[in-house]
Amino acid sequence: MVLDLLASGLVFSSIIVLGSIGLSLVYSIANFANFAHGDTMTIGAYTSLVTFGAVGGLGGSVLGLPFGFFVALLAGIAVAALVAVVTEKLVYDGMDLDSIGLLIVSIGLAFIYRAVIQLGFSAQSTRYGIQALRPIEALLPYGVRVTQHDVAIVVSAAVLVTGLHVLLQYSDLGRKMRAMADNPDLARVSGIRTDRIKLWTWVIGAGLAGAGGAFLGLYSQLTPRMGFNLLLLIFAAVILGGIGSVYGAMLGGFLIGVINQMTPLLSQIGIPIGIEYADAIAFVIMVVVLLFRPNGIAGEAT
């Protein structure tokens, strides 16, 4: 049972990590907590749903997923990034507000995103038209019940996270992003075009959120509130890892996801707390960690 819950935690963590990185990136560059981030994930999920409905018939498959799903995933990433950039240009960029003001504006935008999705798709849950798979036979003797779709989520998330690491550490754009996150004023006087870096941050952050939303729809189901319902866990992961730290967000997302899914173990050792309290347990652990490390596990460094 432990291995099965750990495997489920790894899959769920992959989705949390993608959402956490985007939220942390935007916070470190734009300097406010974007409450519309969860609904940006929902935009990615529903864009993937529509795209998969159009191209789902493409031949071939990888890890039980048709090629059409990966095309739909790319569309979800692209549209989530596009919506974020348009929002930045039309709304945030023109406002002379501090971080609290922008945070409140982002709450309003989250409601708008969600309302538009609900108008188009109703409040009912739906799923991709992908056949559910049986657990992988080779892992059943170990008590692990994961499907090829779960493996695809973990592998895809690992590829995206690795790509972001390479970008941040070995590209000119990544170095400028880290410089701007450390000291935006110094970056500006050093000749870095901070407006362009900020725009790329929105693209990357929202793109990863779109991917997380598409995988969340594959992991469970699609509803207009799916991203919002996950947002508090994503915030917990970012705070636990260290606000503004991308690598801290990765670690925080992994820990929060695993803790969330392993909550049923508590009842096995005589503590009567069920899975319905999983989110609360994750927050309790976050608070305990912050009592000893107020800046989170990784501090504030990007």
Phi, psi and chi 1 to 4 in degrees:
 res  aa     phi    psi   chi1   chi2   chi3   chi4
   1 MET       -  -37.0 -178.4  178.4 -176.1      -
   2 VAL   -62.1  -45.4  174.5      -      -      -
   3 LEU   -64.4  -37.5  -72.4  178.4      -      -
   4 ASP   -65.3  -44.3 -172.4   37.3      -      -
   5 LEU   -67.3  -36.5  -67.2  175.2      -      -
   6 LEU   -64.5  -39.9 -173.7   60.5      -      -
   7 ALA   -65.6  -42.2      -      -      -      -
   8 SER   -63.0  -38.2  -63.6      -      -      -
   9 GLY   -64.1  -36.9      -      -      -      -
  10 LEU   -65.3  -40.6 -177.2   60.2      -      -
  11 VAL   -66.3  -47.9  178.0      -      -      -
  12 PHE   -64.0  -38.0 -169.8   53.3      -      -
  13 SER   -61.5  -35.9  -67.4      -      -      -
  14 SER   -58.8  -39.2  -59.7      -      -      -
  15 ILE   -71.8  -43.7  -61.8  167.9      -      -
  16 ILE   -61.5  -41.1  -61.6  -74.8      -      -
  17 VAL   -61.4  -44.0  164.7      -      -      -
  18 LEU   -61.6  -40.3  -69.6  175.4      -      -
  19 GLY   -69.8  -38.3      -      -      -      -
  20 SER   -67.5  -40.8  -57.9      -      -      -
  21 ILE   -60.5  -46.3  -68.3  173.1      -      -
  22 GLY   -61.8  -43.6      -      -      -      -
  23 LEU   -63.8  -41.5 -173.6   65.1      -      -
  24 SER   -67.7  -40.6 -175.3      -      -      -
  25 LEU   -59.5  -48.3  -92.7  176.3      -      -
  26 VAL   -64.2  -39.5  170.7      -      -      -
  27 TYR   -63.8  -42.1 -179.0   88.0      -      -
  28 SER   -69.2  -28.7   63.7      -      -      -
  29 ILE  -100.5  -49.0  -58.0  -65.0      -      -
  30 ALA   -84.1  -16.1      -      -      -      -
  31 ASN    67.0   38.8 -163.8   32.6      -      -
  32 PHE  -155.7  156.2   77.7   97.7      -      -
  33 ALA   -83.4  113.6      -      -      -      -
  34 ASN   -86.1   99.7  179.1   24.3      -      -
  35 PHE   -72.3  -10.4  -94.8   74.6      -      -
  36 ALA   -84.3    1.3      -      -      -      -
  37 HIS   -63.7  -41.4 -167.7   73.1      -      -
  38 GLY   -61.9  -40.0      -      -      -      -
  39 ASP   -74.6  -21.8  -67.2  -80.3      -      -
  40 THR   -65.3  -36.9  -56.0      -      -      -
  41 MET   -60.9  -40.8  -65.0  179.8   71.5      -
  42 THR   -63.5  -38.8  -52.0      -      -      -
  43 ILE   -59.5  -44.1  -70.0  171.9      -      -
  44 GLY   -61.3  -39.9      -      -      -      -
  45 ALA   -66.0  -46.1      -      -      -      -
  46 TYR   -73.3  -31.5  -85.2   86.8      -      -
  47 THR   -63.8  -40.1  -59.3      -      -      -
  48 SER   -64.6  -37.7  -63.0      -      -      -
  49 LEU   -61.2  -47.2  174.8   70.5      -      -
  50 VAL   -65.5  -44.4  172.9      -      -      -
  51 THR   -65.3  -40.3  -52.6      -      -      -
  52 PHE   -64.5  -34.2 -175.5   74.1      -      -
  53 GLY   -62.8  -26.3      -      -      -      -
  54 ALA   -90.7  -34.1      -      -      -      -
  55 VAL  -120.3   10.1  -57.5      -      -      -
  56 GLY   -61.1  -18.0      -      -      -      -
  57 GLY   -82.2    3.1      -      -      -      -
  58 LEU   -59.6  138.1  -70.2  177.5      -      -
  59 GLY   -71.1  163.1      -      -      -      -
  60 GLY    82.5  161.4      -      -      -      -
  61 SER  -154.5  158.0   65.3      -      -      -
  62 VAL  -131.7  123.9  177.6      -      -      -
  63 LEU    51.0   41.9  -68.9  172.6      -      -
  64 GLY    79.6   -0.2      -      -      -      -
  65 LEU  -106.7  129.7  -70.4  171.3      -      -
  66 PRO   -64.9  153.0   19.9  -29.0      -      -
  67 PHE   -53.5  -33.3  -72.4  159.8      -      -
  68 GLY   -58.7  -30.3      -      -      -      -
  69 PHE   -66.2  -38.2  176.4   79.4      -      -
  70 PHE   -71.2  -32.7  -65.7   97.8      -      -
  71 VAL   -63.6  -43.2  175.2      -      -      -
  72 ALA   -64.0  -36.3      -      -      -      -
  73 LEU   -61.6  -45.3  171.6   64.7      -      -
  74 LEU   -62.8  -38.6  -66.9  175.6      -      -
  75 ALA   -64.3  -40.6      -      -      -      -
  76 GLY   -61.9  -41.6      -      -      -      -
  77 ILE   -63.0  -46.4  -67.8  172.5      -      -
  78 ALA   -64.9  -45.3      -      -      -      -
  79 VAL   -70.3  -38.9  171.8      -      -      -
  80 ALA   -60.7  -42.5      -      -      -      -
  81 ALA   -65.9  -40.9      -      -      -      -
  82 LEU   -63.1  -45.2  177.8   63.0      -      -
  83 VAL   -61.7  -40.8  169.6      -      -      -
  84 ALA   -64.6  -41.6      -      -      -      -
  85 VAL   -67.5  -43.8  168.3      -      -      -
  86 VAL   -62.2  -41.9  170.5      -      -      -
  87 THR   -62.7  -42.5  -57.6      -      -      -
  88 GLU   -60.4  -44.8  156.0   66.3    9.9      -
  89 LYS   -72.2  -40.2  -75.8  -63.2 -177.7 -174.7
  90 LEU   -86.7  -26.8  -65.7 -177.2      -      -
  91 VAL  -115.6  -69.2 -178.1      -      -      -
  92 TYR   -63.9  -43.7  -63.0  127.6      -      -
  93 ASP   -63.5  -29.5 -161.8   34.4      -      -
  94 GLY   -90.8    1.7      -      -      -      -
  95 MET  -102.5  134.7  -69.7 -175.9  166.4      -
  96 ASP   -98.5   72.6 -176.1   19.4      -      -
  97 LEU  -124.4  154.7  -65.1  174.5      -      -
  98 ASP   -81.3 -176.1   59.7   10.3      -      -
  99 SER   -63.8  -34.6   57.0      -      -      -
 100 ILE   -67.9  -41.4  -60.7  -60.7      -      -
 101 GLY   -62.1  -43.9      -      -      -      -
 102 LEU   -65.0  -36.5  -68.9  173.3      -      -
 103 LEU   -60.2  -45.0 -178.8  152.1      -      -
 104 ILE   -65.0  -40.0  -65.6  171.5      -      -
 105 VAL   -61.3  -39.8  170.9      -      -      -
 106 SER   -65.8  -31.1   72.4      -      -      -
 107 ILE   -63.6  -43.7  -66.1  174.5      -      -
 108 GLY   -62.3  -40.9      -      -      -      -
 109 LEU   -64.4  -35.2  -73.7  169.4      -      -
 110 ALA   -60.9  -42.1      -      -      -      -
 111 PHE   -63.9  -38.8  -78.8  111.4      -      -
 112 ILE   -65.8  -47.6  -66.4  172.3      -      -
 113 TYR   -54.2  -48.1  -70.9  167.8      -      -
 114 ARG   -66.1  -39.5 -156.0  177.0  -44.5  149.6
 115 ALA   -64.9  -42.0      -      -      -      -
 116 VAL   -62.6  -43.0  171.1      -      -      -
 117 ILE   -63.8  -40.8  -68.6  171.6      -      -
 118 GLN   -67.6  -35.5 -170.5  164.5  -37.8      -
 119 LEU   -63.9  -36.6  -78.5  171.9      -      -
 120 GLY   -82.4  -31.5      -      -      -      -
 121 PHE  -124.2   -0.4  -62.3   93.0      -      -
 122 SER    71.7  172.1   84.7      -      -      -
 123 ALA   -87.1   -2.1      -      -      -      -
 124 GLN   -74.1  150.3  -59.2  -60.4  -44.6      -
 125 SER   -76.5  154.2   62.8      -      -      -
 126 THR  -147.1  174.4 -174.7      -      -      -
 127 ARG  -139.3  159.7  -66.9 -179.3  179.7  -83.8
 128 TYR   -66.5  150.3  -60.8  116.8      -      -
 129 GLY   -79.5   56.6      -      -      -      -
 130 ILE  -116.7  130.2  -61.2  174.7      -      -
 131 GLN   -64.9  132.5 -175.5  178.0    5.7      -
 132 ALA   -67.5  147.3      -      -      -      -
 133 LEU  -110.0  155.6  -61.5  178.3      -      -
 134 ARG   -78.6  155.9  -67.1  175.7   58.6   80.8
 135 PRO   -57.7  153.2  -24.2   33.6      -      -
 136 ILE   -64.0  122.2  -61.3  172.1      -      -
 137 GLU   -59.2  -39.8  -65.7  -75.3  -14.9      -
 138 ALA   -65.3  -21.6      -      -      -      -
 139 LEU   -95.6  -12.8  -63.1  177.3      -      -
 140 LEU   -60.7  -39.0  -72.0  177.7      -      -
 141 PRO   -59.1  -22.5  -24.9   35.4      -      -
 142 TYR   -93.2    4.3  -56.7   99.4      -      -
 143 GLY    79.6   13.5      -      -      -      -
 144 VAL  -100.5  122.2  177.5      -      -      -
 145 ARG  -115.0   80.2  -61.9  175.7   59.7   80.8
 146 VAL  -120.7  151.1  -63.5      -      -      -
 147 THR  -102.4  171.9   67.8      -      -      -
 148 GLN   -62.8  -30.3  -72.9 -174.3  -33.7      -
 149 HIS   -64.0  -39.7  -68.2  170.8      -      -
 150 ASP   -62.7  -42.5  -63.7  -31.8      -      -
 151 VAL   -62.2  -39.8  175.1      -      -      -
 152 ALA   -62.2  -38.2      -      -      -      -
 153 ILE   -63.6  -46.3  -68.4  172.7      -      -
 154 VAL   -65.1  -46.1  174.5      -      -      -
 155 VAL   -64.5  -44.3  171.4      -      -      -
 156 SER   -63.2  -42.5  -59.9      -      -      -
 157 ALA   -63.4  -40.4      -      -      -      -
 158 ALA   -62.8  -39.3      -      -      -      -
 159 VAL   -64.3  -44.7  169.0      -      -      -
 160 LEU   -65.6  -41.6  -69.8  171.1      -      -
 161 VAL   -66.8  -40.8  169.5      -      -      -
 162 THR   -63.5  -41.3  -57.8      -      -      -
 163 GLY   -60.6  -40.8      -      -      -      -
 164 LEU   -65.3  -40.8  176.5   65.1      -      -
 165 HIS   -59.4  -45.7  168.1   71.2      -      -
 166 VAL   -62.2  -42.5  171.1      -      -      -
 167 LEU   -62.0  -45.5 -176.7  144.1      -      -
 168 LEU   -67.9  -35.9  -73.6  176.0      -      -
 169 GLN   -94.3  -27.4  -62.7  -61.5  -32.7      -
 170 TYR  -124.0    4.5  -56.7  107.5      -      -
 171 SER  -115.8  158.3   73.3      -      -      -
 172 ASP   -63.8  -39.8 -176.1   56.5      -      -
 173 LEU   -61.4  -43.3  173.8   62.2      -      -
 174 GLY   -62.9  -43.2      -      -      -      -
 175 ARG   -62.6  -39.5  -75.7 -172.2  -74.4  -87.9
 176 LYS   -68.5  -37.2  -69.9  176.9  178.1  175.7
 177 MET   -63.1  -42.8  -71.6  174.8   68.3      -
 178 ARG   -67.0  -37.9  -72.5 -171.9  -74.6  125.8
 179 ALA   -65.0  -41.2      -      -      -      -
 180 MET   -69.4  -35.9 -172.6  171.9  169.1      -
 181 ALA   -66.5  -36.3      -      -      -      -
 182 ASP   -70.3  -45.3  -72.5  -20.8      -      -
 183 ASN  -157.9   93.6 -168.2  -35.7      -      -
 184 PRO   -61.8  -36.1   16.1  -27.5      -      -
 185 ASP   -66.9  -44.2  -66.6  -30.3      -      -
 186 LEU   -64.7  -38.6 -178.9   60.0      -      -
 187 ALA   -62.2  -39.3      -      -      -      -
 188 ARG   -66.3  -46.7 -169.1  175.8  -63.4  109.0
 189 VAL   -72.7  -16.1  -60.8      -      -      -
 190 SER   -82.3   -1.9  -60.3      -      -      -
 191 GLY    99.8    1.6      -      -      -      -
 192 ILE   -74.7  131.3  -66.3  175.9      -      -
 193 ARG   -79.0   89.7  -59.4  176.8   64.7  177.0
 194 THR   -65.4  -30.7   53.3      -      -      -
 195 ASP   -62.1  -40.9  -72.9  -14.8      -      -
 196 ARG   -68.0  -40.1  179.1  172.5  -65.2 -177.8
 197 ILE   -64.3  -39.4  -59.0  -57.7      -      -
 198 LYS   -62.2  -40.6 -168.5  174.8  177.8 -179.3
 199 LEU   -64.3  -43.7 -151.6   57.3      -      -
 200 TRP   -63.4  -33.9  -86.1  111.0      -      -
 201 THR   -62.9  -42.7  -59.5      -      -      -
 202 TRP   -62.4  -42.5  -80.3  103.7      -      -
 203 VAL   -60.4  -50.0  169.7      -      -      -
 204 ILE   -68.5  -46.1  -64.0  168.7      -      -
 205 GLY   -61.9  -47.2      -      -      -      -
 206 ALA   -70.9  -33.8      -      -      -      -
 207 GLY   -61.7  -44.3      -      -      -      -
 208 LEU   -65.4  -36.9  -69.6  174.0      -      -
 209 ALA   -62.7  -41.8      -      -      -      -
 210 GLY   -60.2  -40.8      -      -      -      -
 211 ALA   -64.8  -42.8      -      -      -      -
 212 GLY   -60.3  -40.1      -      -      -      -
 213 GLY   -65.2  -41.4      -      -      -      -
 214 ALA   -62.1  -41.3      -      -      -      -
 215 PHE   -70.7  -34.4  -69.9  135.2      -      -
 216 LEU   -63.5  -38.9 -178.7   60.0      -      -
 217 GLY   -64.6  -34.6      -      -      -      -
 218 LEU   -73.8  -35.8 -179.4   64.5      -      -
 219 TYR   -71.2  -37.7 -179.7   71.2      -      -
 220 SER  -129.5  -96.2   55.3      -      -      -
 221 GLN  -157.6  169.5   57.4 -172.7    0.5      -
 222 LEU  -101.6  129.5  -67.3   86.1      -      -
 223 THR  -141.1  157.5   69.5      -      -      -
 224 PRO   -61.1  -21.7  -28.4   37.3      -      -
 225 ARG   -97.1    5.0  -68.8  178.0   61.5   88.8
 226 MET   -59.2  -44.4   58.2 -171.9  -70.2      -
 227 GLY   -71.9  -40.0      -      -      -      -
 228 PHE   -62.5  -40.6  175.5   77.2      -      -
 229 ASN   -63.7  -26.5  -69.1  -20.0      -      -
 230 LEU   -90.8  -12.3 -160.9   66.5      -      -
 231 LEU   -60.7  -40.7 -173.6   60.7      -      -
 232 LEU   -64.1  -38.8  -73.1 -178.8      -      -
 233 LEU   -64.8  -37.0  -79.8 -177.4      -      -
 234 ILE   -66.0  -42.5  -68.3  173.7      -      -
 235 PHE   -61.4  -42.5  -92.9  109.2      -      -
 236 ALA   -59.3  -41.0      -      -      -      -
 237 ALA   -64.9  -42.9      -      -      -      -
 238 VAL   -66.3  -42.5  171.0      -      -      -
 239 ILE   -67.5  -42.4  -65.8  169.8      -      -
 240 LEU   -62.2  -43.1  177.8   62.7      -      -
 241 GLY   -73.1  -28.1      -      -      -      -
 242 GLY   123.0  111.2      -      -      -      -
 243 ILE   -59.2  127.7  -63.5  177.0      -      -
 244 GLY    90.8   -5.6      -      -      -      -
 245 SER   -99.7  115.8  168.1      -      -      -
 246 VAL   -64.1  -44.9  172.2      -      -      -
 247 TYR   -70.9  -31.6  -65.8  103.1      -      -
 248 GLY   -64.5  -38.0      -      -      -      -
 249 ALA   -63.9  -38.0      -      -      -      -
 250 MET   -61.5  -49.1  -65.7  178.6 -170.9      -
 251 LEU   -65.7  -43.5  179.5   58.2      -      -
 252 GLY   -62.2  -41.7      -      -      -      -
 253 GLY   -62.4  -40.9      -      -      -      -
 254 PHE   -63.2  -47.2  174.1   75.6      -      -
 255 LEU   -65.8  -44.8  -68.5  175.4      -      -
 256 ILE   -63.8  -41.8  -70.4  -66.9      -      -
 257 GLY   -63.5  -44.6      -      -      -      -
 258 VAL   -67.6  -44.1  168.9      -      -      -
 259 ILE   -60.4  -42.6  -69.1  168.1      -      -
 260 ASN   -58.2  -46.7 -178.7  -76.6      -      -
 261 GLN   -79.5  -19.8  -66.4  -62.5  -58.8      -
 262 MET   -94.4    5.2  -64.9 -167.0   77.5      -
 263 THR   -55.7  -37.5  -60.4      -      -      -
 264 PRO   -56.2  -18.8  -27.8   36.2      -      -
 265 LEU   -64.3  -27.0  -81.3 -178.7      -      -
 266 LEU   -60.4  -41.5  -66.7  175.6      -      -
 267 SER   -67.6  -25.3   59.3      -      -      -
 268 GLN   -72.5  -22.4  -61.0  -66.1  -44.8      -
 269 ILE  -106.5   19.5   59.5  174.8      -      -
 270 GLY    93.0    4.0      -      -      -      -
 271 ILE   -98.2  112.2  -58.0  174.7      -      -
 272 PRO   -77.3   67.5   29.3  -33.9      -      -
 273 ILE  -125.1  119.5  -64.2  178.1      -      -
 274 GLY   -91.3  179.7      -      -      -      -
 275 ILE   -63.0  -23.5 -174.4   67.6      -      -
 276 GLU   -66.2  -14.4   63.2  -89.4   24.3      -
 277 TYR  -103.3   12.6  -61.3  103.8      -      -
 278 ALA   -59.1  -43.3      -      -      -      -
 279 ASP   -63.7  -40.8  -68.6   -2.3      -      -
 280 ALA   -64.7  -39.8      -      -      -      -
 281 ILE   -61.0  -42.9  -64.9  -63.3      -      -
 282 ALA   -60.1  -39.6      -      -      -      -
 283 PHE   -70.9  -36.7  -86.2   89.4      -      -
 284 VAL   -61.6  -44.7  168.4      -      -      -
 285 ILE   -64.3  -39.0  -68.0  175.5      -      -
 286 MET   -59.6  -44.3 -179.7 -161.9   74.1      -
 287 VAL   -64.6  -42.3  170.7      -      -      -
 288 VAL   -61.7  -43.7  170.6      -      -      -
 289 VAL   -63.1  -41.5  170.5      -      -      -
 290 LEU   -68.4  -23.6  -68.2 -178.7      -      -
 291 LEU   -62.9  -31.8  -74.1  174.7      -      -
 292 PHE   -98.9  -27.6  -63.5   95.5      -      -
 293 ARG  -131.8   85.5  -70.0 -175.2   64.1   86.5
 294 PRO   -57.7  -25.9  -23.4   33.5      -      -
 295 ASN   -94.4   11.7  -68.3  -33.9      -      -
 296 GLY    86.4  175.1      -      -      -      -
 297 ILE   -63.0  -43.0  -63.1  172.7      -      -
 298 ALA  -100.4    4.8      -      -      -      -
 299 GLY    71.4 -156.8      -      -      -      -
 300 GLU  -103.1    1.5  -64.3 -179.7  -11.8      -
 301 ALA   -69.0  140.5      -      -      -      -
 302 THR   -86.6      -  -58.8      -      -      -
